[in-house]
């Protein structure tokens, strides 16, 4: 039986497969590059206005237009580039999520704080209110960079943390194996 058929059933035995010391995964959204181009175009417009403008209505409107275009361009450019992809790294002690090329925002969750992990076959930006680092009181926190499969972590404090990542089933298997290895009953 595959995990897709039993997304929330941790009692289903998983095959005893050796797991790597460090598991890594990634999800990418190429559409974000188009939004980044829009941000770059806004910045270019602001620079063009600053260098080559023939505004007759005064300096104040020109400065406001230039600053507005450049600020909007930077906001869109950096806001989208931060969520072009998400990297998930799982070692023996923790799970770390890094977004974008500079790795920010970043979240590290010790496995001691994780109560369980579930495979979610379809995580969509629509369900979370868009792309990026999201929070909804009734759903928890998520890093959503594309539509598709994801990992849902159930934390001991009652919160959930969802991450879109390719091969989420494998990530869930590794997390569950690490959680079982850390329980006192696993030593028996």
Secondary structure, DSSP 8 states (H G I E B T S, - for coil): --GGG-TT-TTS--------SSEEEEEE-THHHHHHHHHHHHHHHHHHHHHS---SS-HHHHHHHHHHHHHHHHHHHHHHHTTSEEEEEE-SSEEEEEETTTT-SEEEEEGGGEEEEEEEEEE-HHHHTSSEEEEETTTEEEEESSSEEEEEEEETTS-EEEEE-TTHHHHHHHHHHHHHHHSGGGG-
